[in-house]
């Protein structure tokens, strides 16, 4: 038994040594794991800080939006110190401050180096140069930049006229006329040649109300005529001309009666052309009086100054109440 007892004591020493080594290795492994975890955490924090800093250093700007035909074009310039990766583009059409149409996200993969500029061209549906659009560009880092594109004001005009639920788009493409001299292609109506008496005015308006509007057949375009003498000084002669609303299919050679009443509807946020040329409510005959006096019919010798008023009667879609308003509109010069 003595040799066995002696051997057991030696075995205990070995087991104790092994246990100590295991405990040491476990402790070392834990410390190594803890150091590794701390190092990984530090790397994540550093990477996150780097990404945040890169995001701050990514500075892009949308420049020079314009519309041509069916395309909306704009530039994006990189004013930051890191390369910007464009991933999405949004185009939003606005009615006042309310979005009425979204296009996007348009998937993209364009890299823009610092100091560089890239041109983008998109084709939103039903593109309208007289609408307001919000352009939004999104980068891979999550930066978002926006740019509002608003209708350009034509040179020499005063922009839009807001009156109640209507916007009169005051430009050379929204106030036009046709006549015997130009029966097919509408011309700018701020100055007109009145050698003929059949004049059909085209006036574009926008409905900025939150619901559809229907136009009444009592609406008309009132023109005050003042004869211009030497140097353009107004004379004493003044006449009123009432151009009543006609159907939207009317031409300067043939008027179509506005029938049935309230047949022309303008949806919320949309534009429409109202045509005025009839001599009576619901009539199909042109207003026969010339816009100038002097000389013989069709050969008037004096220029005239005309100032105009748009008188609209209307009601909201699905409602019975009728509303009316007079909108002071524009001045016209009629040449001999």
Number of C-alpha atoms within 10 A of each C-alpha: 6 7 7 9 10 10 12 12 11 12 12 11 12 12 12 12 12 12 12 12 12 12 12 12 12 12 12 12 12 12 12 12 12 12 12 12 12 12 12 12 12 12 12 12 12 12 12 12 12 12 13 13 12 17 18 14 15 20 19 24 16 21 14 11 19 16 19 10 9 14 17 21 16 19 15 20 19 21 19 19 14 18 19 27 19 22 18 18 21 18 23 18 25 19 19 12 8 12 14 13 15 15 15 13 14 12 12 14 11 14 16 19 17 17 13 15 17 14 13 15 13 16 14 18 12 9 16 18 18 18 18 19 24 16 20 18 23 20 21 14 16 12 16 16 16 15 17 16 21 15 17 14 15 12 9 8 12 12 15 15 15 14 13 11 14 18 18 21 23 20 22 16 16 20 21 22 26 23 24 16 14 14 17 13 9 18 20 16 23 17 16 20 16 23 20 17 19 24 28 29 26 23 21 19 23 23 22 23 19 13 14 17 23 20 23 23 25 18 23 27 24 21 21 18 24 23 22 22 13 9 6 12 12 16 13 9 12 15 14 15 19 20 24 27 32 32 23 18 11 19 22 21 15 14 23 17 21 25 14 11 13 17 14 21 19 22 19 17 22 16 21 17 17 19 26 28 31 29 20 19 17 19 20 19 16 22 20 14 16 18 30 29 23 12 10 8 14 15 15 18 15 19 23 28 24 25 17 18 17 20 18 19 18 21 18 19 15 10 9 9 8 12 12 14 13 15 18 14 15 16 16 17 20 22 18 17
